[in-house]
C-alpha cells in the first residue's frame, strides 16, 4: 500500500470515528440524574428495551472505529519519529475499547431478558459488580492511553504550536472524562474526540499530499535525460558501445527517514 493511500485511510478513520461515536451517544436513551445508579438505568432500559439494546450494539461498532482512529494517530506519530509514548499508548486504548465493548454486550443481554418478564432492577443489580469492575479497568486504561497520546503529540509537534496544544488538551480531556462518575462525561468525550481527531485528519491529508508531490518531483529529477543533448553528453564512449550509467534511485531507508521528518518540518515549509 502506498503512503498516500495509507494516509487517506488514516484520515478517514480520524474523521469518521468521532462523528459516529457522538451520534451513538446522542441516540442512547437519556439517563436522568447526574450520576449513574441502578434505579435510573433499570427504569430507562425497561421504558424502551429495543432502543436500549440497539444503542449498545451500535456502541460496539463505534468503539471499533474509535480504536481505528487511535491507530491512525499512532501511525502518524510513528512516521514523525515518535516511539516513546505512542508505543504503549495504543495497546492501552485497545484494552479500554475491549472492556467498553464487553460492557455494551452486558447491556444488550439485560435488554434481551426484559421481554421475558424479568425485573430490570434485579438484572442491573445482578450484573453491577461485574459492570463496575470492567468500567473501572477500561476507564483507567483509557486515561493512561489518552494522556500518553497527548504527550506524544506535544513531543512531535506534527502541527503548528496552537493546534498541537488544542489536540493534546482534547486527548487529555477525553481521558479525564472517562474516569469521572458523571453521566455528562459521555457527551464531553464525544465533543473532545471531534476537537482532537478532525485537525489530525486534516494534517494527515496534507502530509500525504505533500509527501506524494515531493516524491514525484524527485523521481522526475532523477530520471536520465533523453534527446540530442543527452546523446551529445555521452561523447565517444556511447559511440564505442558503452551505455551511460543511469542515476540510481534513492534507497528505501532514505525515503522512510524523509517521511518521518516530514511530520515535524514538512507542513511548516509548505505554508
C-alpha positions in Angstrom: 0.0 0.0 0.0 1.4 3.4 -1.0 2.0 6.1 1.6 -0.7 8.3 0.1 -3.3 5.5 0.2 -2.4 4.7 3.8 -2.7 8.4 4.8 -6.2 8.6 3.2 -7.3 5.6 5.3 -5.9 7.2 8.4 -7.6 10.4 7.7 -11.0 8.7 7.0 -10.8 6.8 10.4 -9.8 10.0 12.2 -12.7 12.0 10.6 -15.5 9.4 10.8 -14.9 7.8 14.2 -15.7 10.8 16.4 -18.8 11.6 14.4 -20.1 8.0 14.7 -19.3 8.0 18.4 -21.1 11.2 19.1 -24.1 10.1 17.1 -24.4 6.9 19.1 -24.1 8.8 22.4 -26.9 11.1 21.3 -29.0 8.1 20.2 -28.6 6.4 23.6 -31.7 6.8 25.8 -31.3 9.8 28.1 -30.4 8.9 31.7 -31.9 11.2 34.2 -29.7 12.3 37.1 -26.1 13.5 37.5 -24.5 10.1 38.3 -25.0 6.5 37.3 -27.4 4.4 39.5 -29.1 1.1 39.1 -32.6 2.5 39.6 -32.1 5.1 36.8 -30.6 2.6 34.4 -33.3 0.0 35.1 -36.1 2.5 34.5 -34.6 3.7 31.3 -33.9 0.2 29.9 -37.4 -1.0 30.8 -39.0 2.0 29.1 -37.6 1.0 25.7 -35.7 -2.2 25.7 -35.4 -2.3 21.9 -33.7 1.1 21.7 -31.6 0.2 24.7 -30.3 -2.9 23.0 -29.8 -1.2 19.6 -27.9 1.7 21.2 -25.4 -0.6 22.8 -25.0 -2.7 19.7 -24.1 0.4 17.8 -21.8 1.3 20.6 -19.7 -1.7 19.8 -19.3 -0.6 16.2 -18.5 3.0 17.3 -15.8 1.7 19.6 -14.2 -0.3 16.8 -14.0 2.8 14.7 -12.7 4.8 17.7 -9.8 2.3 18.1 -9.0 2.6 14.4 -8.8 6.4 14.8 -6.3 5.9 17.5 -4.4 3.5 15.3 -4.3 6.3 12.7 -2.9 8.7 15.3 -0.3 6.0 16.3 0.8 5.7 12.6 1.0 9.4 12.2 3.2 9.8 15.3 5.4 6.8 14.2 6.0 8.3 10.8 7.0 11.5 12.6 9.6 9.6 14.6 7.7 9.4 17.9 8.0 6.0 19.6 8.4 6.7 23.3 4.8 7.5 24.2 2.6 6.1 21.4 4.3 2.7 21.6 2.4 1.7 24.8 -0.5 4.3 24.4 -2.2 2.4 21.6 -2.3 -1.0 23.4 -3.9 0.7 26.4 -6.6 2.2 24.1 -7.2 -1.3 22.7 -7.7 -2.7 26.2 -10.1 0.1 27.0 -12.1 -0.5 23.8 -12.4 -4.2 24.5 -13.6 -3.7 28.1 -16.1 -1.0 27.0 -17.4 -3.4 24.3 -17.9 -6.0 27.0 -19.9 -3.5 29.0 -22.1 -2.9 25.9 -22.6 -6.6 25.5 -23.8 -6.9 29.1 -26.4 -4.2 28.5 -27.6 -6.0 25.4 -28.0 -9.2 27.4 -30.0 -7.3 30.0 -32.3 -5.8 27.3 -32.8 -9.2 25.8 -34.0 -10.6 29.1 -36.6 -7.8 29.8 -39.3 -9.2 27.4 -39.4 -12.4 29.4 -40.8 -10.6 32.4 -37.6 -10.3 34.4 -37.2 -7.4 36.7 -34.9 -4.7 35.1 -33.8 -3.6 38.6 -32.9 -7.1 39.6 -30.9 -7.7 36.4 -29.0 -4.4 36.8 -28.1 -5.2 40.4 -27.0 -8.7 39.4 -24.5 -7.5 36.8 -23.5 -4.4 38.8 -20.3 -5.9 40.4 -19.0 -7.1 37.0 -20.1 -3.9 35.3 -18.2 -1.7 37.8 -15.1 -3.9 37.6 -15.0 -3.6 33.8 -15.8 0.0 33.9 -13.0 0.8 36.3 -10.4 -1.1 34.3 -11.5 0.3 31.0 -11.6 3.9 32.3 -8.1 3.6 33.8 -6.6 2.1 30.7 -8.2 4.8 28.5 -7.0 7.6 30.8 -3.4 6.4 30.7 -3.6 5.8 26.9 -5.1 9.2 26.2 -2.5 11.0 28.3 0.3 9.1 26.6 -1.0 10.0 23.2 -1.3 13.7 24.3 2.4 13.6 25.4 3.4 12.1 22.1 1.5 14.8 20.2 3.2 17.5 22.3 6.6 15.9 21.8 6.5 15.6 18.0 4.5 18.8 17.2 3.2 17.5 13.9 1.1 20.6 13.6 1.6 24.3 14.5 2.0 25.1 18.2 -1.6 26.3 18.8 -3.3 23.2 17.2 -0.8 20.9 18.9 -1.8 22.3 22.3 -5.5 22.1 21.4 -5.3 18.4 20.2 -3.2 17.4 23.2 -5.7 19.1 25.6 -8.6 17.4 23.9 -7.0 14.0 24.2 -6.3 14.7 27.9 -9.9 15.8 28.4 -11.2 12.6 26.9 -9.1 10.5 29.3 -10.1 12.5 32.3 -13.8 12.5 31.4 -13.7 8.7 31.2 -12.9 8.3 34.9 -15.5 10.8 36.2 -18.7 9.4 37.6 -20.9 12.0 35.9 -23.2 11.0 33.0 -22.4 14.2 31.2 -18.9 12.8 30.7 -20.1 10.8 27.7 -21.0 13.9 25.8 -17.7 15.5 26.8 -15.8 12.5 25.3 -17.8 12.8 22.1 -17.1 16.5 21.6 -13.5 16.2 22.7 -13.0 13.4 20.1 -14.1 15.8 17.4 -11.8 18.5 18.6 -8.8 16.1 18.7 -9.3 14.0 15.6 -10.5 16.4 13.0 -7.4 18.5 13.0 -5.3 15.3 12.9 -7.3 14.1 9.9 -6.6 17.3 8.0 -2.9 17.1 9.0 -2.8 13.5 7.7 -4.3 14.5 4.3 -1.9 17.4 3.9 1.1 15.3 4.9 0.2 12.7 2.3 -0.3 15.2 -0.5 3.0 17.0 0.3 4.9 13.7 0.5 3.5 12.5 -2.8 4.3 15.8 -4.5 7.9 15.7 -3.3 8.3 12.0 -4.3 7.1 12.8 -7.8 9.4 15.8 -8.1 12.4 13.7 -7.0 11.6 10.9 -9.4 11.4 13.3 -12.3 14.7 14.9 -11.3 16.4 11.5 -11.1 15.2 10.2 -14.5 18.0 10.2 -17.1 17.8 12.8 -19.8 17.0 11.8 -23.4 17.3 13.6 -26.7 20.1 15.2 -28.7 21.6 17.0 -25.7 21.8 13.8 -23.7 23.4 12.0 -26.6 26.0 14.7 -27.0 27.0 14.5 -23.4 27.7 10.7 -23.7 30.6 11.5 -26.0 32.8 8.9 -27.7 32.1 6.3 -25.0 28.5 6.0 -26.3 29.7 5.6 -29.8 32.0 2.7 -28.7 29.0 0.8 -27.3 29.3 1.7 -23.7 26.0 2.8 -22.1 25.9 5.8 -19.8 25.1 4.9 -16.2 21.6 5.8 -15.1 21.3 7.5 -11.8 20.4 5.1 -9.0 17.1 5.6 -7.2 17.2 6.7 -3.6 17.4 3.9 -1.1 14.2 2.9 0.7 15.8 3.8 4.0 16.3 7.4 2.9 12.7 7.6 1.7 11.5 6.3 5.1 13.6 8.8 7.0 12.3 11.6 4.9 8.7 10.7 5.5 9.4 10.6 9.2 10.9 14.1 9.2 8.0 15.4 7.2 5.7 15.2 10.2 7.9 17.7 12.0 9.0 20.1 9.4 7.1 19.4 6.2 3.9 21.3 6.9 5.8 24.4 8.1 7.9 24.6 5.0 4.9 24.5 2.7 2.9 27.2 4.4 
